[in-house]
Each structure stands twice: as structure tokens, then as C-alpha cells.
Amino acid sequence: SSAGASGAGAAAAAAKSARTEESQSSVPVAGALLAMTAAIGTVSAGAASVESATASSCPPFDARGQRYDQTTFSGRFSRMFLGCDPRLLLYTEEEVRRCAA
């Protein structure tokens, strides 16, 4: 009887050890989602601030031209920063085609 109890105890300990190893080696999904959300929010907020800060100094829209002066660092930075704006993923294909026309 004691051999059966010690066998059951060993099996329980092995199962607990396996669960511990599994939980330590798995990907922390909640943390990854939180970090991803924070990163997207940060980039979106930055793009919105660049957009609002430069809106008054931008030339009229020209689909073939550049919005920012590409001879300056700030112009190149603003162009690339707004091009990486994750809010662009929310536009429908119809909206993009309408704006491109």
C-alpha cells in the first residue's frame, strides 16, 4: 500500500514538474498582446502629432509630389513616420482608390 502511495506521489510530482516546465516555456500571450497594443498606440499617437503639427505648413495636396521637403531631415522623417502609421490599415480599399483618383 505504501509503495502504491509513493508511486502515486511520484506520478503527481512528475505531472506538477511537467506543468511547471510547460508554463515556463510557453509564450506569454497576454504580455505580448499588451506590448503590441502599447506599440501600436505609441506609433499612432506619434503619427497623429506629426500630422497635426505640420498640417498648417504643408503645401496643397498633389498626388505626384511630396508633402514634406525631402532635402531636410525633418521632412524625410515626417514622410517615413506617417508612412508607417498603423491607422492606415483601417482604410477600406474603396477609400484608398477614391483618394488616389
mmCIF file of the C-alpha atoms, coordinates in Angstrom:
data_MODEL
# 
_entry.id   MODEL 
# 
loop_
_atom_site.group_PDB 
_atom_site.id 
_atom_site.type_symbol 
_atom_site.label_atom_id 
_atom_site.label_alt_id 
_atom_site.label_comp_id 
_atom_site.label_asym_id 
_atom_site.label_entity_id 
_atom_site.label_seq_id 
_atom_site.pdbx_PDB_ins_code 
_atom_site.Cartn_x 
_atom_site.Cartn_y 
_atom_site.Cartn_z 
_atom_site.occupancy 
_atom_site.B_iso_or_equiv 
_atom_site.pdbx_formal_charge 
_atom_site.auth_seq_id 
_atom_site.auth_comp_id 
_atom_site.auth_asym_id 
_atom_site.auth_atom_id 
_atom_site.pdbx_PDB_model_num 
ATOM 1   C CA . SER A 1 1   ? 0.000   0.000  0.000   1.00 0.00 ? 1   SER A CA 1 
ATOM 2   C CA . SER A 1 2   ? 2.830   2.393  0.844   1.00 0.00 ? 2   SER A CA 1 
ATOM 3   C CA . ALA A 1 3   ? 4.521   1.501  -2.449  1.00 0.00 ? 3   ALA A CA 1 
ATOM 4   C CA . GLY A 1 4   ? 1.311   2.410  -4.289  1.00 0.00 ? 4   GLY A CA 1 
ATOM 5   C CA . ALA A 1 5   ? 1.050   5.677  -2.378  1.00 0.00 ? 5   ALA A CA 1 
ATOM 6   C CA . SER A 1 6   ? 4.676   6.581  -3.110  1.00 0.00 ? 6   SER A CA 1 
ATOM 7   C CA . GLY A 1 7   ? 4.141   5.687  -6.795  1.00 0.00 ? 7   GLY A CA 1 
ATOM 8   C CA . ALA A 1 8   ? 1.090   7.953  -6.926  1.00 0.00 ? 8   ALA A CA 1 
ATOM 9   C CA . GLY A 1 9   ? 3.059   10.693 -5.167  1.00 0.00 ? 9   GLY A CA 1 
ATOM 10  C CA . ALA A 1 10  ? 5.908   10.345 -7.667  1.00 0.00 ? 10  ALA A CA 1 
ATOM 11  C CA . ALA A 1 11  ? 3.448   10.497 -10.570 1.00 0.00 ? 11  ALA A CA 1 
ATOM 12  C CA . ALA A 1 12  ? 1.825   13.619 -9.116  1.00 0.00 ? 12  ALA A CA 1 
ATOM 13  C CA . ALA A 1 13  ? 5.242   15.234 -8.622  1.00 0.00 ? 13  ALA A CA 1 
ATOM 14  C CA . ALA A 1 14  ? 6.243   14.382 -12.206 1.00 0.00 ? 14  ALA A CA 1 
ATOM 15  C CA . ALA A 1 15  ? 2.975   15.833 -13.543 1.00 0.00 ? 15  ALA A CA 1 
ATOM 16  C CA . LYS A 1 16  ? 3.468   19.015 -11.491 1.00 0.00 ? 16  LYS A CA 1 
ATOM 17  C CA . SER A 1 17  ? 7.044   19.315 -12.758 1.00 0.00 ? 17  SER A CA 1 
ATOM 18  C CA . ALA A 1 18  ? 5.870   18.880 -16.361 1.00 0.00 ? 18  ALA A CA 1 
ATOM 19  C CA . ARG A 1 19  ? 3.199   21.606 -15.904 1.00 0.00 ? 19  ARG A CA 1 
ATOM 20  C CA . THR A 1 20  ? 5.789   23.947 -14.384 1.00 0.00 ? 20  THR A CA 1 
ATOM 21  C CA . GLU A 1 21  ? 8.225   23.387 -17.258 1.00 0.00 ? 21  GLU A CA 1 
ATOM 22  C CA . GLU A 1 22  ? 5.409   23.831 -19.779 1.00 0.00 ? 22  GLU A CA 1 
ATOM 23  C CA . SER A 1 23  ? 4.260   27.104 -18.239 1.00 0.00 ? 23  SER A CA 1 
ATOM 24  C CA . GLN A 1 24  ? 7.827   28.420 -18.130 1.00 0.00 ? 24  GLN A CA 1 
ATOM 25  C CA . SER A 1 25  ? 8.499   27.581 -21.764 1.00 0.00 ? 25  SER A CA 1 
ATOM 26  C CA . SER A 1 26  ? 5.223   28.874 -23.221 1.00 0.00 ? 26  SER A CA 1 
ATOM 27  C CA . VAL A 1 27  ? 4.825   32.284 -24.827 1.00 0.00 ? 27  VAL A CA 1 
ATOM 28  C CA . PRO A 1 28  ? 3.293   34.928 -22.518 1.00 0.00 ? 28  PRO A CA 1 
ATOM 29  C CA . VAL A 1 29  ? 0.398   35.803 -24.846 1.00 0.00 ? 29  VAL A CA 1 
ATOM 30  C CA . ALA A 1 30  ? -1.160  38.407 -22.553 1.00 0.00 ? 30  ALA A CA 1 
ATOM 31  C CA . GLY A 1 31  ? 2.137   40.258 -22.169 1.00 0.00 ? 31  GLY A CA 1 
ATOM 32  C CA . ALA A 1 32  ? 2.825   40.114 -25.899 1.00 0.00 ? 32  ALA A CA 1 
ATOM 33  C CA . LEU A 1 33  ? -0.645  41.483 -26.704 1.00 0.00 ? 33  LEU A CA 1 
ATOM 34  C CA . LEU A 1 34  ? -0.209  44.272 -24.179 1.00 0.00 ? 34  LEU A CA 1 
ATOM 35  C CA . ALA A 1 35  ? 3.179   45.210 -25.636 1.00 0.00 ? 35  ALA A CA 1 
ATOM 36  C CA . MET A 1 36  ? 1.799   45.119 -29.187 1.00 0.00 ? 36  MET A CA 1 
ATOM 37  C CA . THR A 1 37  ? -1.148  47.323 -28.222 1.00 0.00 ? 37  THR A CA 1 
ATOM 38  C CA . ALA A 1 38  ? 1.150   49.805 -26.489 1.00 0.00 ? 38  ALA A CA 1 
ATOM 39  C CA . ALA A 1 39  ? 3.475   49.924 -29.512 1.00 0.00 ? 39  ALA A CA 1 
ATOM 40  C CA . ILE A 1 40  ? 0.641   50.498 -31.982 1.00 0.00 ? 40  ILE A CA 1 
ATOM 41  C CA . GLY A 1 41  ? -0.838  53.175 -29.726 1.00 0.00 ? 41  GLY A CA 1 
ATOM 42  C CA . THR A 1 42  ? 2.523   54.922 -29.412 1.00 0.00 ? 42  THR A CA 1 
ATOM 43  C CA . VAL A 1 43  ? 3.157   54.965 -33.159 1.00 0.00 ? 43  VAL A CA 1 
ATOM 44  C CA . SER A 1 44  ? -0.412  56.100 -33.884 1.00 0.00 ? 44  SER A CA 1 
ATOM 45  C CA . ALA A 1 45  ? -0.175  58.919 -31.342 1.00 0.00 ? 45  ALA A CA 1 
ATOM 46  C CA . GLY A 1 46  ? 3.189   59.997 -32.755 1.00 0.00 ? 46  GLY A CA 1 
ATOM 47  C CA . ALA A 1 47  ? 1.864   59.992 -36.312 1.00 0.00 ? 47  ALA A CA 1 
ATOM 48  C CA . ALA A 1 48  ? -1.192  61.988 -35.252 1.00 0.00 ? 48  ALA A CA 1 
ATOM 49  C CA . SER A 1 49  ? 1.019   64.565 -33.532 1.00 0.00 ? 49  SER A CA 1 
ATOM 50  C CA . VAL A 1 50  ? 3.279   64.893 -36.609 1.00 0.00 ? 50  VAL A CA 1 
ATOM 51  C CA . GLU A 1 51  ? 0.166   65.217 -38.768 1.00 0.00 ? 51  GLU A CA 1 
ATOM 52  C CA . SER A 1 52  ? -1.355  67.972 -36.635 1.00 0.00 ? 52  SER A CA 1 
ATOM 53  C CA . ALA A 1 53  ? 1.937   69.808 -36.069 1.00 0.00 ? 53  ALA A CA 1 
ATOM 54  C CA . THR A 1 54  ? 2.751   70.004 -39.776 1.00 0.00 ? 54  THR A CA 1 
ATOM 55  C CA . ALA A 1 55  ? -0.753  70.426 -41.238 1.00 0.00 ? 55  ALA A CA 1 
ATOM 56  C CA . SER A 1 56  ? -0.587  74.226 -41.426 1.00 0.00 ? 56  SER A CA 1 
ATOM 57  C CA . SER A 1 57  ? 2.811   74.303 -43.143 1.00 0.00 ? 57  SER A CA 1 
ATOM 58  C CA . CYS A 1 58  ? 2.077   71.699 -45.822 1.00 0.00 ? 58  CYS A CA 1 
ATOM 59  C CA . PRO A 1 59  ? 1.648   72.668 -49.457 1.00 0.00 ? 59  PRO A CA 1 
ATOM 60  C CA . PRO A 1 60  ? -1.638  71.874 -51.227 1.00 0.00 ? 60  PRO A CA 1 
ATOM 61  C CA . PHE A 1 61  ? -2.137  68.173 -51.944 1.00 0.00 ? 61  PHE A CA 1 
ATOM 62  C CA . ASP A 1 62  ? -0.516  66.846 -55.100 1.00 0.00 ? 62  ASP A CA 1 
ATOM 63  C CA . ALA A 1 63  ? -0.703  63.101 -55.713 1.00 0.00 ? 63  ALA A CA 1 
ATOM 64  C CA . ARG A 1 64  ? 2.541   63.178 -57.719 1.00 0.00 ? 64  ARG A CA 1 
ATOM 65  C CA . GLY A 1 65  ? 4.506   65.434 -55.362 1.00 0.00 ? 65  GLY A CA 1 
ATOM 66  C CA . GLN A 1 66  ? 5.929   65.175 -51.870 1.00 0.00 ? 66  GLN A CA 1 
ATOM 67  C CA . ARG A 1 67  ? 4.113   66.571 -48.871 1.00 0.00 ? 67  ARG A CA 1 
ATOM 68  C CA . TYR A 1 68  ? 7.310   67.328 -46.956 1.00 0.00 ? 68  TYR A CA 1 
ATOM 69  C CA . ASP A 1 69  ? 10.598  68.866 -48.054 1.00 0.00 ? 69  ASP A CA 1 
ATOM 70  C CA . GLN A 1 70  ? 12.795  65.865 -48.810 1.00 0.00 ? 70  GLN A CA 1 
ATOM 71  C CA . THR A 1 71  ? 16.003  67.902 -48.623 1.00 0.00 ? 71  THR A CA 1 
ATOM 72  C CA . THR A 1 72  ? 15.688  68.192 -44.822 1.00 0.00 ? 72  THR A CA 1 
ATOM 73  C CA . PHE A 1 73  ? 15.942  65.540 -42.168 1.00 0.00 ? 73  PHE A CA 1 
ATOM 74  C CA . SER A 1 74  ? 12.622  66.558 -40.590 1.00 0.00 ? 74  SER A CA 1 
ATOM 75  C CA . GLY A 1 75  ? 10.878  66.303 -43.964 1.00 0.00 ? 75  GLY A CA 1 
ATOM 76  C CA . ARG A 1 76  ? 12.244  62.822 -44.638 1.00 0.00 ? 76  ARG A CA 1 
ATOM 77  C CA . PHE A 1 77  ? 11.496  61.757 -41.056 1.00 0.00 ? 77  PHE A CA 1 
ATOM 78  C CA . SER A 1 78  ? 7.904   63.022 -41.230 1.00 0.00 ? 78  SER A CA 1 
ATOM 79  C CA . ARG A 1 79  ? 7.325   61.261 -44.554 1.00 0.00 ? 79  ARG A CA 1 
ATOM 80  C CA . MET A 1 80  ? 8.597   57.919 -43.242 1.00 0.00 ? 80  MET A CA 1 
ATOM 81  C CA . PHE A 1 81  ? 6.846   58.281 -39.884 1.00 0.00 ? 81  PHE A CA 1 
ATOM 82  C CA . LEU A 1 82  ? 3.461   58.915 -41.490 1.00 0.00 ? 82  LEU A CA 1 
ATOM 83  C CA . GLY A 1 83  ? 4.074   56.100 -43.985 1.00 0.00 ? 83  GLY A CA 1 
ATOM 84  C CA . CYS A 1 84  ? 4.433   53.675 -41.060 1.00 0.00 ? 84  CYS A CA 1 
ATOM 85  C CA . ASP A 1 85  ? 1.210   54.843 -39.386 1.00 0.00 ? 85  ASP A CA 1 
ATOM 86  C CA . PRO A 1 86  ? -0.805  51.733 -38.372 1.00 0.00 ? 86  PRO A CA 1 
ATOM 87  C CA . ARG A 1 87  ? -4.038  53.725 -38.714 1.00 0.00 ? 87  ARG A CA 1 
ATOM 88  C CA . LEU A 1 88  ? -3.574  53.326 -42.469 1.00 0.00 ? 88  LEU A CA 1 
ATOM 89  C CA . LEU A 1 89  ? -4.646  49.693 -42.055 1.00 0.00 ? 89  LEU A CA 1 
ATOM 90  C CA . LEU A 1 90  ? -8.155  50.842 -41.140 1.00 0.00 ? 90  LEU A CA 1 
ATOM 91  C CA . TYR A 1 91  ? -8.945  52.441 -44.518 1.00 0.00 ? 91  TYR A CA 1 
ATOM 92  C CA . THR A 1 92  ? -11.063 50.426 -46.941 1.00 0.00 ? 92  THR A CA 1 
ATOM 93  C CA . GLU A 1 93  ? -9.916  49.722 -50.475 1.00 0.00 ? 93  GLU A CA 1 
ATOM 94  C CA . GLU A 1 94  ? -12.711 51.987 -51.727 1.00 0.00 ? 94  GLU A CA 1 
ATOM 95  C CA . GLU A 1 95  ? -11.435 54.923 -49.634 1.00 0.00 ? 95  GLU A CA 1 
ATOM 96  C CA . VAL A 1 96  ? -7.886  54.405 -50.878 1.00 0.00 ? 96  VAL A CA 1 
ATOM 97  C CA . ARG A 1 97  ? -8.993  54.245 -54.532 1.00 0.00 ? 97  ARG A CA 1 
ATOM 98  C CA . ARG A 1 98  ? -11.157 57.365 -54.098 1.00 0.00 ? 98  ARG A CA 1 
ATOM 99  C CA . CYS A 1 99  ? -8.243  59.319 -52.583 1.00 0.00 ? 99  CYS A CA 1 
ATOM 100 C CA . ALA A 1 100 ? -5.781  58.097 -55.218 1.00 0.00 ? 100 ALA A CA 1 
ATOM 101 C CA . ALA A 1 101 ? -8.021  59.264 -58.082 1.00 0.00 ? 101 ALA A CA 1 
# 
